[in-house]
Amino acid sequence: MLIKFAVQDFYEDREFKNLSPKTITAYKDILSQFFNFCNEQEVLNVEDVSVNTIKKYLMYCQKRGNNATTTNSKLQRIRAFLNYMIECEVIEKNPAKKIQKAREDIRIDVFNDHHIKQMLNYYRRLKNREHVFHAYRDYSIIITLLGTGLRLSELCSIKWSDINFVQQTMSVFGKNRRKESIPVAEKCIKELSAYKVYCEQFFGQENLNDYVFTNRENKPLTPNAVQNVFKRLAKIMNFRDVRLSSHTFRHTFCQKCIHAGMSTFAIQKLMRHSSIAVTEKYAAMWGNDLREQNEKYNPLNHIDI
């Protein structure tokens, strides 16, 4: 079967299985690159894709600057495509199965308290009337991300109706494409409640958008728009030791929970990790930090024995 037709069939199958548009786009980006590479190597049929073909492609990606995490992601997508080809009885074995993932040098950025205070203080100091809306909105975005650990897509999809200010919960349309209810800290709920009052005054109560975070034209923020907010803030803050992004706030939330002694099971539920193994990976990664925190805050430090 021609790779050209096989990948198209694969995309349609992913759409039929109701994968998210973001996931399908990722498949299309990676498999189109792989398809073009195979063409250059004169490998036109799925049956002719070998272990060597895939290894050559991954080496080609490395030479173009892809790190281990990126090449591993590409290998994972190719494996899924070839597994589908086995389901369709086009091939009998998956050549990608024999290829081991590259070892990743994992570095996960998190904000320290100084970073957080600098960002929040910056927005508090913006007093120019035309900047007040953006300052209060972006301030509230940071508070929400730090207080909930939401993903970027989840943040943009929050509606006022998703927040129960009395029960202090939030319904989140998560990565698994289903609504999940999470508890929200009282401090975060109070900040969101005050922000809602401000939005009602700014836009008019009858014009309040269903979505929590909007632009000045009262249209919902897109993930790209929020990313641009953080790009502008990154230039102003000029942090040299940490990447300023929405996902860094999520990692910071996770790290703070671990440092505070929250159970792995509770963190998994709050972060909505599909597997507790993912949460345990973070816990293991920050193990040294936990030892440092223990040395610093252990109750025995303040007792004469």
Order of alpha helices (4+ residues) and beta strands (2+ residues): alpha-alpha-alpha-alpha-alpha-alpha-alpha-beta-beta-beta-alpha-alpha-alpha-alpha-alpha-alpha
